[in-house]
Amino acid sequence: MTLRARIDTVSGTALDGWTGTSRHWPVAGEPLAVESLPRDARSARLLATRDGAALAEAELHALDGGEAVLTLVSPEGRHPADTPVVAALVEAAFQRCPEARRLRVAGLGGAPALLALAAETREAAGSDRPDAVVERSLFLQLPLLWLAPGTRAAYPLIRSAIGPQDRLPPLRPPQPNGPMYRRWLPHLGTTLSFRAIDRRRDLALFHGWMNQPRVAYYWELARSEAELDRYLAEQEADPHLFGVVGSFDDVPVGYFEFYWAKEDRLGPYYDAEDFDRGWHGLIGNAQHLGRPKTLAWFKAVTHYLFLDEPRTRRIMGEPRASHRKMLSYCGDAAYETLKEFDFPHKRAALVCCERERFFREVPL
């Protein structure tokens, strides 16, 4: 079953965001569809369906000052079980109103379905019920959409005796298996997803990508399948990092490694915190090269890592200091260059993306 969300074109500038077909995957509940029927340049009717059956209805109206109003017709949003469908409607509303920094859900301040979405309420003129206020920058941090159910669970802060003795980490959660993250990209008209790499099924793909000259120049892993199988097997025994395959519409596009920065080779070069993350990546499918898609991967990786561990405040990186194109992508995804330093194998730039800045400044 798939989730579809469709918002048709509305003239004017108030509702000038996504105008195609999107997909939403609530973590709790089945995928659903949201269809938009335009009323005028500033308003639309949202219809949610699942497998073609009507599920929910809402009215969306754009306001001045970076706000929009979502009025639920059904369900009423007064039961906790309504939260998944309301979350999908909120996501569709933000996609339809890309300039809106906040969404007022009319009359539902403090309602059960909004308690996990809105950290603020606001009195509404002419109503005895306050509005729930959903801030875009906060909504995008909530694990209600995008993450695959049961993928990971944050561990308590238990200090481990395994790792670099000068910077012992917390006990890390097990590496994920299978699908991990899925999100519709309105501006590209495609679904981006991550799944854990599986050397039993992905070795030939991994080998082909690593032996491309443009990839081998940076990764230095142009090796045989047997050697690369050992490389991936070593990862499986390493609690501080794991590999994933990134796909567009379930077509493999790239390979990424996610790591905990404190116990990584990067850890000694700055004041690392317990939950700092980092990553490396490559685009192996040459049909999907180009700045718009590569920048989408930068944003999606960063979004996933912040969702995966709510205590992560920073995503770190160490690209080559001379790799100007890579650093320009970093800048567009809210990564700040802190300094340059010498690794044994390269002159590197230390880059840092802070959670608050990312969700405040980077459009997703």
Contacts in CASP RR format, 6 or more apart in sequence:
PFRMAT RR
TARGET T0000
AUTHOR 0000-0000-0000
METHOD contacts of the structure
MODEL  1
MTLRARIDTVSGTALDGWTGTSRHWPVAGEPLAVESLPRDARSARLLATR
DGAALAEAELHALDGGEAVLTLVSPEGRHPADTPVVAALVEAAFQRCPEA
RRLRVAGLGGAPALLALAAETREAAGSDRPDAVVERSLFLQLPLLWLAPG
TRAAYPLIRSAIGPQDRLPPLRPPQPNGPMYRRWLPHLGTTLSFRAIDRR
RDLALFHGWMNQPRVAYYWELARSEAELDRYLAEQEADPHLFGVVGSFDD
VPVGYFEFYWAKEDRLGPYYDAEDFDRGWHGLIGNAQHLGRPKTLAWFKA
VTHYLFLDEPRTRRIMGEPRASHRKMLSYCGDAAYETLKEFDFPHKRAAL
VCCERERFFREVPL
1 30 0 8 1.000
1 31 0 8 1.000
1 50 0 8 1.000
1 51 0 8 1.000
2 23 0 8 1.000
2 31 0 8 1.000
3 23 0 8 1.000
3 24 0 8 1.000
3 25 0 8 1.000
3 26 0 8 1.000
3 30 0 8 1.000
3 31 0 8 1.000
3 32 0 8 1.000
3 33 0 8 1.000
3 88 0 8 1.000
4 21 0 8 1.000
4 22 0 8 1.000
4 23 0 8 1.000
4 31 0 8 1.000
4 33 0 8 1.000
4 34 0 8 1.000
5 21 0 8 1.000
5 22 0 8 1.000
5 23 0 8 1.000
5 24 0 8 1.000
5 33 0 8 1.000
5 34 0 8 1.000
5 35 0 8 1.000
5 88 0 8 1.000
5 91 0 8 1.000
5 92 0 8 1.000
5 95 0 8 1.000
5 184 0 8 1.000
6 20 0 8 1.000
6 21 0 8 1.000
6 22 0 8 1.000
6 33 0 8 1.000
6 34 0 8 1.000
6 35 0 8 1.000
6 36 0 8 1.000
7 17 0 8 1.000
7 18 0 8 1.000
7 19 0 8 1.000
7 20 0 8 1.000
7 22 0 8 1.000
7 34 0 8 1.000
7 35 0 8 1.000
7 36 0 8 1.000
7 44 0 8 1.000
7 46 0 8 1.000
7 92 0 8 1.000
7 95 0 8 1.000
7 96 0 8 1.000
8 19 0 8 1.000
8 20 0 8 1.000
8 35 0 8 1.000
8 36 0 8 1.000
8 37 0 8 1.000
8 38 0 8 1.000
8 44 0 8 1.000
9 19 0 8 1.000
9 38 0 8 1.000
10 16 0 8 1.000
10 19 0 8 1.000
10 36 0 8 1.000
10 38 0 8 1.000
10 39 0 8 1.000
10 40 0 8 1.000
10 41 0 8 1.000
10 42 0 8 1.000
10 43 0 8 1.000
10 44 0 8 1.000
11 38 0 8 1.000
11 40 0 8 1.000
11 41 0 8 1.000
12 41 0 8 1.000
12 42 0 8 1.000
13 41 0 8 1.000
14 41 0 8 1.000
14 42 0 8 1.000
14 62 0 8 1.000
14 97 0 8 1.000
15 38 0 8 1.000
15 41 0 8 1.000
15 42 0 8 1.000
15 43 0 8 1.000
15 44 0 8 1.000
15 60 0 8 1.000
15 62 0 8 1.000
15 96 0 8 1.000
15 97 0 8 1.000
16 98 0 8 1.000
16 99 0 8 1.000
17 95 0 8 1.000
17 96 0 8 1.000
17 97 0 8 1.000
17 98 0 8 1.000
17 186 0 8 1.000
18 95 0 8 1.000
18 96 0 8 1.000
18 98 0 8 1.000
18 186 0 8 1.000
18 187 0 8 1.000
20 186 0 8 1.000
20 189 0 8 1.000
21 189 0 8 1.000
22 34 0 8 1.000
22 92 0 8 1.000
22 95 0 8 1.000
22 184 0 8 1.000
22 186 0 8 1.000
22 189 0 8 1.000
23 31 0 8 1.000
23 182 0 8 1.000
23 184 0 8 1.000
23 191 0 8 1.000
24 31 0 8 1.000
24 32 0 8 1.000
24 34 0 8 1.000
24 88 0 8 1.000
24 91 0 8 1.000
24 92 0 8 1.000
24 145 0 8 1.000
24 184 0 8 1.000
25 31 0 8 1.000
25 145 0 8 1.000
25 146 0 8 1.000
25 182 0 8 1.000
26 32 0 8 1.000
26 84 0 8 1.000
26 85 0 8 1.000
26 87 0 8 1.000
26 88 0 8 1.000
26 144 0 8 1.000
26 145 0 8 1.000
27 84 0 8 1.000
27 143 0 8 1.000
27 144 0 8 1.000
27 145 0 8 1.000
27 146 0 8 1.000
27 147 0 8 1.000
27 148 0 8 1.000
27 149 0 8 1.000
28 83 0 8 1.000
28 84 0 8 1.000
28 144 0 8 1.000
28 149 0 8 1.000
29 84 0 8 1.000
30 50 0 8 1.000
31 50 0 8 1.000
32 48 0 8 1.000
32 49 0 8 1.000
32 50 0 8 1.000
32 55 0 8 1.000
32 56 0 8 1.000
32 85 0 8 1.000
32 88 0 8 1.000
33 48 0 8 1.000
33 49 0 8 1.000
33 50 0 8 1.000
33 52 0 8 1.000
34 46 0 8 1.000
34 47 0 8 1.000
34 48 0 8 1.000
34 49 0 8 1.000
34 88 0 8 1.000
34 89 0 8 1.000
34 92 0 8 1.000
35 46 0 8 1.000
35 47 0 8 1.000
35 48 0 8 1.000
35 49 0 8 1.000
36 44 0 8 1.000
36 45 0 8 1.000
36 46 0 8 1.000
36 47 0 8 1.000
36 60 0 8 1.000
36 92 0 8 1.000
36 96 0 8 1.000
37 44 0 8 1.000
37 45 0 8 1.000
37 47 0 8 1.000
38 44 0 8 1.000
38 45 0 8 1.000
39 45 0 8 1.000
42 61 0 8 1.000
42 62 0 8 1.000
43 59 0 8 1.000
43 60 0 8 1.000
43 61 0 8 1.000
43 62 0 8 1.000
44 59 0 8 1.000
44 60 0 8 1.000
44 96 0 8 1.000
45 57 0 8 1.000
45 58 0 8 1.000
45 59 0 8 1.000
45 60 0 8 1.000
46 56 0 8 1.000
46 57 0 8 1.000
46 58 0 8 1.000
46 59 0 8 1.000
46 60 0 8 1.000
46 70 0 8 1.000
46 89 0 8 1.000
46 92 0 8 1.000
46 93 0 8 1.000
47 54 0 8 1.000
47 56 0 8 1.000
47 57 0 8 1.000
48 54 0 8 1.000
48 55 0 8 1.000
48 56 0 8 1.000
48 57 0 8 1.000
48 58 0 8 1.000
48 85 0 8 1.000
48 88 0 8 1.000
48 89 0 8 1.000
49 55 0 8 1.000
55 85 0 8 1.000
56 72 0 8 1.000
56 73 0 8 1.000
56 74 0 8 1.000
56 75 0 8 1.000
56 85 0 8 1.000
56 86 0 8 1.000
56 89 0 8 1.000
57 72 0 8 1.000
57 73 0 8 1.000
57 74 0 8 1.000
58 70 0 8 1.000
58 71 0 8 1.000
58 72 0 8 1.000
58 73 0 8 1.000
58 89 0 8 1.000
58 93 0 8 1.000
59 70 0 8 1.000
59 71 0 8 1.000
59 73 0 8 1.000
60 68 0 8 1.000
60 69 0 8 1.000
60 70 0 8 1.000
60 71 0 8 1.000
60 93 0 8 1.000
60 96 0 8 1.000
60 97 0 8 1.000
61 68 0 8 1.000
61 69 0 8 1.000
61 71 0 8 1.000
62 68 0 8 1.000
62 97 0 8 1.000
62 100 0 8 1.000
63 69 0 8 1.000
66 99 0 8 1.000
66 100 0 8 1.000
66 101 0 8 1.000
66 102 0 8 1.000
67 100 0 8 1.000
67 101 0 8 1.000
67 102 0 8 1.000
67 103 0 8 1.000
67 104 0 8 1.000
68 93 0 8 1.000
68 97 0 8 1.000
68 100 0 8 1.000
68 102 0 8 1.000
68 103 0 8 1.000
68 104 0 8 1.000
69 103 0 8 1.000
69 104 0 8 1.000
69 105 0 8 1.000
69 106 0 8 1.000
69 131 0 8 1.000
70 89 0 8 1.000
70 90 0 8 1.000
70 93 0 8 1.000
70 103 0 8 1.000
70 104 0 8 1.000
70 105 0 8 1.000
70 106 0 8 1.000
71 105 0 8 1.000
71 106 0 8 1.000
72 86 0 8 1.000
72 89 0 8 1.000
72 105 0 8 1.000
72 106 0 8 1.000
72 108 0 8 1.000
75 82 0 8 1.000
75 85 0 8 1.000
75 86 0 8 1.000
75 113 0 8 1.000
76 82 0 8 1.000
76 111 0 8 1.000
77 86 0 8 1.000
77 108 0 8 1.000
77 111 0 8 1.000
77 112 0 8 1.000
77 113 0 8 1.000
77 114 0 8 1.000
78 108 0 8 1.000
78 111 0 8 1.000
78 112 0 8 1.000
78 113 0 8 1.000
79 112 0 8 1.000
79 113 0 8 1.000
80 112 0 8 1.000
80 113 0 8 1.000
80 115 0 8 1.000
81 113 0 8 1.000
82 112 0 8 1.000
82 113 0 8 1.000
83 112 0 8 1.000
83 113 0 8 1.000
83 114 0 8 1.000
83 116 0 8 1.000
83 117 0 8 1.000
83 144 0 8 1.000
84 144 0 8 1.000
86 105 0 8 1.000
86 113 0 8 1.000
86 114 0 8 1.000
86 117 0 8 1.000
87 117 0 8 1.000
87 142 0 8 1.000
87 144 0 8 1.000
87 145 0 8 1.000
88 145 0 8 1.000
90 103 0 8 1.000
90 105 0 8 1.000
90 117 0 8 1.000
90 134 0 8 1.000
90 139 0 8 1.000
91 139 0 8 1.000
91 145 0 8 1.000
93 100 0 8 1.000
93 103 0 8 1.000
94 100 0 8 1.000
94 103 0 8 1.000
94 136 0 8 1.000
94 139 0 8 1.000
95 186 0 8 1.000
97 103 0 8 1.000
98 363 0 8 1.000
100 136 0 8 1.000
101 135 0 8 1.000
101 136 0 8 1.000
101 137 0 8 1.000
102 133 0 8 1.000
102 134 0 8 1.000
102 135 0 8 1.000
102 136 0 8 1.000
103 133 0 8 1.000
103 134 0 8 1.000
103 136 0 8 1.000
103 139 0 8 1.000
104 122 0 8 1.000
104 124 0 8 1.000
104 131 0 8 1.000
104 132 0 8 1.000
104 133 0 8 1.000
104 134 0 8 1.000
105 114 0 8 1.000
105 117 0 8 1.000
105 118 0 8 1.000
105 131 0 8 1.000
105 132 0 8 1.000
105 133 0 8 1.000
105 134 0 8 1.000
106 124 0 8 1.000
106 127 0 8 1.000
106 131 0 8 1.000
107 124 0 8 1.000
107 127 0 8 1.000
107 129 0 8 1.000
107 130 0 8 1.000
107 131 0 8 1.000
107 132 0 8 1.000
108 114 0 8 1.000
108 118 0 8 1.000
108 129 0 8 1.000
108 131 0 8 1.000
108 132 0 8 1.000
109 118 0 8 1.000
109 121 0 8 1.000
109 129 0 8 1.000
109 130 0 8 1.000
109 131 0 8 1.000
109 132 0 8 1.000
110 118 0 8 1.000
110 121 0 8 1.000
110 130 0 8 1.000
110 132 0 8 1.000
111 132 0 8 1.000
114 132 0 8 1.000
114 134 0 8 1.000
116 142 0 8 1.000
116 144 0 8 1.000
117 132 0 8 1.000
117 134 0 8 1.000
117 139 0 8 1.000
117 142 0 8 1.000
117 144 0 8 1.000
118 132 0 8 1.000
118 133 0 8 1.000
118 134 0 8 1.000
119 133 0 8 1.000
119 135 0 8 1.000
119 138 0 8 1.000
120 132 0 8 1.000
120 133 0 8 1.000
120 135 0 8 1.000
121 130 0 8 1.000
121 131 0 8 1.000
121 132 0 8 1.000
121 133 0 8 1.000
122 130 0 8 1.000
122 131 0 8 1.000
122 133 0 8 1.000
123 130 0 8 1.000
123 131 0 8 1.000
124 130 0 8 1.000
124 131 0 8 1.000
137 356 0 8 1.000
137 359 0 8 1.000
137 360 0 8 1.000
138 359 0 8 1.000
140 303 0 8 1.000
140 359 0 8 1.000
140 364 0 8 1.000
141 306 0 8 1.000
141 307 0 8 1.000
141 310 0 8 1.000
141 355 0 8 1.000
141 359 0 8 1.000
143 307 0 8 1.000
143 310 0 8 1.000
145 183 0 8 1.000
146 181 0 8 1.000
146 182 0 8 1.000
146 183 0 8 1.000
146 303 0 8 1.000
146 304 0 8 1.000
146 307 0 8 1.000
147 180 0 8 1.000
147 181 0 8 1.000
147 304 0 8 1.000
147 307 0 8 1.000
147 308 0 8 1.000
148 178 0 8 1.000
148 179 0 8 1.000
148 180 0 8 1.000
148 181 0 8 1.000
148 182 0 8 1.000
151 176 0 8 1.000
151 178 0 8 1.000
151 179 0 8 1.000
151 180 0 8 1.000
151 181 0 8 1.000
152 173 0 8 1.000
152 176 0 8 1.000
152 180 0 8 1.000
152 308 0 8 1.000
153 173 0 8 1.000
154 173 0 8 1.000
154 309 0 8 1.000
154 310 0 8 1.000
154 311 0 8 1.000
155 170 0 8 1.000
155 171 0 8 1.000
155 172 0 8 1.000
155 173 0 8 1.000
157 170 0 8 1.000
157 274 0 8 1.000
158 170 0 8 1.000
158 171 0 8 1.000
159 168 0 8 1.000
159 170 0 8 1.000
159 171 0 8 1.000
160 168 0 8 1.000
160 169 0 8 1.000
160 170 0 8 1.000
160 171 0 8 1.000
160 172 0 8 1.000
161 168 0 8 1.000
162 168 0 8 1.000
162 239 0 8 1.000
163 169 0 8 1.000
163 240 0 8 1.000
163 263 0 8 1.000
164 263 0 8 1.000
166 268 0 8 1.000
167 262 0 8 1.000
167 263 0 8 1.000
167 267 0 8 1.000
167 268 0 8 1.000
167 272 0 8 1.000
168 263 0 8 1.000
169 240 0 8 1.000
169 260 0 8 1.000
169 262 0 8 1.000
169 263 0 8 1.000
169 274 0 8 1.000
170 274 0 8 1.000
170 275 0 8 1.000
172 239 0 8 1.000
172 240 0 8 1.000
172 260 0 8 1.000
175 196 0 8 1.000
175 236 0 8 1.000
175 239 0 8 1.000
175 242 0 8 1.000
176 196 0 8 1.000
176 242 0 8 1.000
177 196 0 8 1.000
177 198 0 8 1.000
178 195 0 8 1.000
178 196 0 8 1.000
178 198 0 8 1.000
179 193 0 8 1.000
179 194 0 8 1.000
179 195 0 8 1.000
180 193 0 8 1.000
180 194 0 8 1.000
180 195 0 8 1.000
180 196 0 8 1.000
180 244 0 8 1.000
180 304 0 8 1.000
181 193 0 8 1.000
181 194 0 8 1.000
181 300 0 8 1.000
181 303 0 8 1.000
181 304 0 8 1.000
181 307 0 8 1.000
182 191 0 8 1.000
182 192 0 8 1.000
182 193 0 8 1.000
182 194 0 8 1.000
183 191 0 8 1.000
183 192 0 8 1.000
183 193 0 8 1.000
183 300 0 8 1.000
183 303 0 8 1.000
183 364 0 8 1.000
184 190 0 8 1.000
184 191 0 8 1.000
184 192 0 8 1.000
185 191 0 8 1.000
185 192 0 8 1.000
185 296 0 8 1.000
187 292 0 8 1.000
188 248 0 8 1.000
188 292 0 8 1.000
188 293 0 8 1.000
188 296 0 8 1.000
190 248 0 8 1.000
190 249 0 8 1.000
191 248 0 8 1.000
191 249 0 8 1.000
191 250 0 8 1.000
192 246 0 8 1.000
192 247 0 8 1.000
192 248 0 8 1.000
192 296 0 8 1.000
192 297 0 8 1.000
192 300 0 8 1.000
193 246 0 8 1.000
193 247 0 8 1.000
193 250 0 8 1.000
194 244 0 8 1.000
194 245 0 8 1.000
194 246 0 8 1.000
194 247 0 8 1.000
194 256 0 8 1.000
194 300 0 8 1.000
194 304 0 8 1.000
195 244 0 8 1.000
195 245 0 8 1.000
195 246 0 8 1.000
195 247 0 8 1.000
196 242 0 8 1.000
196 243 0 8 1.000
196 244 0 8 1.000
196 245 0 8 1.000
197 206 0 8 1.000
197 232 0 8 1.000
197 242 0 8 1.000
197 243 0 8 1.000
197 244 0 8 1.000
197 245 0 8 1.000
197 255 0 8 1.000
199 206 0 8 1.000
199 229 0 8 1.000
199 232 0 8 1.000
199 233 0 8 1.000
199 236 0 8 1.000
202 245 0 8 1.000
202 252 0 8 1.000
203 225 0 8 1.000
203 228 0 8 1.000
203 229 0 8 1.000
203 232 0 8 1.000
204 225 0 8 1.000
205 245 0 8 1.000
205 252 0 8 1.000
206 228 0 8 1.000
206 232 0 8 1.000
206 255 0 8 1.000
207 223 0 8 1.000
207 224 0 8 1.000
207 225 0 8 1.000
207 228 0 8 1.000
209 215 0 8 1.000
209 254 0 8 1.000
209 255 0 8 1.000
209 282 0 8 1.000
209 284 0 8 1.000
210 216 0 8 1.000
210 219 0 8 1.000
210 221 0 8 1.000
210 222 0 8 1.000
210 223 0 8 1.000
210 228 0 8 1.000
211 222 0 8 1.000
211 223 0 8 1.000
212 284 0 8 1.000
212 286 0 8 1.000
213 222 0 8 1.000
215 221 0 8 1.000
215 282 0 8 1.000
215 284 0 8 1.000
216 222 0 8 1.000
218 282 0 8 1.000
218 320 0 8 1.000
219 280 0 8 1.000
219 282 0 8 1.000
221 228 0 8 1.000
221 231 0 8 1.000
223 231 0 8 1.000
232 243 0 8 1.000
235 241 0 8 1.000
235 242 0 8 1.000
235 243 0 8 1.000
235 257 0 8 1.000
236 242 0 8 1.000
240 259 0 8 1.000
240 260 0 8 1.000
240 263 0 8 1.000
240 264 0 8 1.000
241 257 0 8 1.000
241 258 0 8 1.000
241 259 0 8 1.000
241 260 0 8 1.000
241 264 0 8 1.000
242 257 0 8 1.000
242 258 0 8 1.000
243 255 0 8 1.000
243 256 0 8 1.000
243 257 0 8 1.000
243 258 0 8 1.000
244 255 0 8 1.000
244 256 0 8 1.000
244 257 0 8 1.000
244 258 0 8 1.000
245 252 0 8 1.000
245 254 0 8 1.000
245 255 0 8 1.000
245 256 0 8 1.000
246 252 0 8 1.000
246 253 0 8 1.000
246 254 0 8 1.000
246 255 0 8 1.000
246 256 0 8 1.000
246 297 0 8 1.000
247 253 0 8 1.000
247 254 0 8 1.000
248 288 0 8 1.000
248 293 0 8 1.000
251 285 0 8 1.000
252 285 0 8 1.000
253 283 0 8 1.000
253 284 0 8 1.000
253 285 0 8 1.000
253 288 0 8 1.000
253 293 0 8 1.000
253 297 0 8 1.000
254 281 0 8 1.000
254 282 0 8 1.000
254 283 0 8 1.000
254 284 0 8 1.000
254 285 0 8 1.000
254 288 0 8 1.000
254 297 0 8 1.000
255 281 0 8 1.000
255 282 0 8 1.000
255 284 0 8 1.000
256 279 0 8 1.000
256 280 0 8 1.000
256 281 0 8 1.000
256 282 0 8 1.000
256 297 0 8 1.000
256 301 0 8 1.000
257 279 0 8 1.000
257 280 0 8 1.000
257 281 0 8 1.000
258 277 0 8 1.000
258 278 0 8 1.000
258 279 0 8 1.000
258 301 0 8 1.000
258 305 0 8 1.000
259 277 0 8 1.000
259 278 0 8 1.000
259 279 0 8 1.000
259 280 0 8 1.000
260 275 0 8 1.000
260 276 0 8 1.000
260 277 0 8 1.000
260 278 0 8 1.000
261 267 0 8 1.000
261 272 0 8 1.000
261 276 0 8 1.000
261 277 0 8 1.000
261 278 0 8 1.000
261 316 0 8 1.000
261 317 0 8 1.000
262 272 0 8 1.000
262 273 0 8 1.000
262 274 0 8 1.000
262 276 0 8 1.000
264 278 0 8 1.000
265 343 0 8 1.000
266 272 0 8 1.000
266 278 0 8 1.000
266 316 0 8 1.000
266 317 0 8 1.000
266 318 0 8 1.000
266 350 0 8 1.000
269 318 0 8 1.000
269 341 0 8 1.000
269 343 0 8 1.000
269 350 0 8 1.000
270 316 0 8 1.000
270 338 0 8 1.000
270 350 0 8 1.000
272 316 0 8 1.000
273 313 0 8 1.000
273 314 0 8 1.000
274 311 0 8 1.000
275 309 0 8 1.000
275 311 0 8 1.000
275 312 0 8 1.000
275 313 0 8 1.000
276 312 0 8 1.000
276 313 0 8 1.000
276 314 0 8 1.000
276 315 0 8 1.000
276 316 0 8 1.000
277 305 0 8 1.000
277 308 0 8 1.000
277 309 0 8 1.000
277 312 0 8 1.000
277 314 0 8 1.000
277 315 0 8 1.000
277 316 0 8 1.000
278 305 0 8 1.000
278 315 0 8 1.000
278 316 0 8 1.000
278 317 0 8 1.000
279 301 0 8 1.000
279 305 0 8 1.000
279 315 0 8 1.000
279 317 0 8 1.000
281 297 0 8 1.000
281 301 0 8 1.000
283 289 0 8 1.000
283 293 0 8 1.000
283 294 0 8 1.000
283 297 0 8 1.000
291 329 0 8 1.000
294 329 0 8 1.000
295 329 0 8 1.000
295 332 0 8 1.000
295 333 0 8 1.000
298 329 0 8 1.000
298 330 0 8 1.000
298 332 0 8 1.000
298 333 0 8 1.000
299 333 0 8 1.000
299 362 0 8 1.000
299 364 0 8 1.000
302 315 0 8 1.000
302 333 0 8 1.000
302 334 0 8 1.000
302 353 0 8 1.000
302 358 0 8 1.000
302 362 0 8 1.000
303 358 0 8 1.000
303 364 0 8 1.000
305 312 0 8 1.000
305 315 0 8 1.000
306 312 0 8 1.000
306 315 0 8 1.000
306 355 0 8 1.000
306 358 0 8 1.000
306 359 0 8 1.000
312 355 0 8 1.000
313 354 0 8 1.000
313 355 0 8 1.000
314 352 0 8 1.000
314 353 0 8 1.000
314 354 0 8 1.000
314 355 0 8 1.000
315 335 0 8 1.000
315 352 0 8 1.000
315 353 0 8 1.000
315 358 0 8 1.000
316 350 0 8 1.000
316 351 0 8 1.000
316 352 0 8 1.000
316 353 0 8 1.000
317 335 0 8 1.000
317 350 0 8 1.000
317 351 0 8 1.000
317 352 0 8 1.000
318 343 0 8 1.000
318 348 0 8 1.000
318 349 0 8 1.000
318 350 0 8 1.000
318 351 0 8 1.000
319 326 0 8 1.000
319 327 0 8 1.000
319 330 0 8 1.000
319 348 0 8 1.000
319 349 0 8 1.000
319 351 0 8 1.000
320 326 0 8 1.000
320 346 0 8 1.000
320 347 0 8 1.000
320 348 0 8 1.000
320 349 0 8 1.000
321 340 0 8 1.000
321 346 0 8 1.000
321 347 0 8 1.000
321 348 0 8 1.000
321 349 0 8 1.000
322 347 0 8 1.000
327 337 0 8 1.000
327 349 0 8 1.000
327 351 0 8 1.000
330 337 0 8 1.000
330 351 0 8 1.000
330 353 0 8 1.000
333 353 0 8 1.000
333 358 0 8 1.000
333 362 0 8 1.000
334 353 0 8 1.000
334 354 0 8 1.000
334 357 0 8 1.000
334 358 0 8 1.000
334 361 0 8 1.000
334 362 0 8 1.000
335 351 0 8 1.000
335 352 0 8 1.000
335 353 0 8 1.000
336 351 0 8 1.000
336 352 0 8 1.000
336 353 0 8 1.000
336 354 0 8 1.000
337 349 0 8 1.000
337 350 0 8 1.000
337 351 0 8 1.000
338 350 0 8 1.000
338 351 0 8 1.000
338 352 0 8 1.000
339 349 0 8 1.000
339 350 0 8 1.000
340 347 0 8 1.000
340 348 0 8 1.000
340 349 0 8 1.000
340 350 0 8 1.000
341 347 0 8 1.000
341 348 0 8 1.000
341 350 0 8 1.000
342 348 0 8 1.000
END
